[in-house]
């Protein structure tokens, strides 16, 4: 079980956050309220667990948990009595229920006891931005009147949903997309993925380790390749090829696909426009396909690319009015063949 928990030094791409957390380990005095803020998949929860482990570890090595002592193993097994975790109930695959006032009250009650084993208790509220207003207000008192032996860690991907009163009581630790190089390193070393593919996965996961599962990104990667091919070949390739594609997307289960396809085309066009107008390549997000982008861009003028980008935006707006995918792709093809 213990290998499931990462140690602070194993968190990928969050050097700044990890440094802040390590600096607050005893003998330093940690604050009483922390908010781990940043998009999903960046390792906020793993970092909270790793920090708790480092905090409770009885044979800490430098600024990290040992991973083997009693408290470390208890955290890994989910059985440490001084670590309390509150998270939204997962309703279905994507929908998480709000955290209600009763569960927050339950947590507060448990926080009223002295720590059992450690010097302090740690309460983690995962997706704290899912607390409804009553729940948030109930928890505010805990932050306003810290007992001295409790650390509250809130994680949130939308911190602006939290009341300002909560935000002002927390030290904010920001989680930002991992640098490309670190993601590639992680994917090649830890997962044994070859470098070319690792770069693609790093780009497509937007620097989020939690979103870097190659299987789950497969569809997006294919769709981006299709979008690039469309931009490069739309003028020349036989129309029938696209009608076939369009028909495939028209099937009920693929309706989302056409929207994704359009937004991929749009983002690639925007990158091509920037490359064309500035002659600079250093801010390109899709670095792993930069040669393909450059090559595809040669078939269009800068102005032409901008025109296409706004045509795609119009089609995206039309999609929200339920214009069907087949018609959408057909219109898209016409736009690309205009000039
Ligand atoms: Zn330990």
Boltz pocket constraint, residues with backbone or C-beta under 6 A from the ligand:
constraints:
  - pocket:
      binder: B
      contacts: [[A, 53], [A, 56], [A, 57], [A, 58], [A, 59], [A, 60], [A, 65], [A, 66], [A, 67], [A, 68], [A, 69], [A, 70], [A, 71], [A, 72]]
      max_distance: 6.0
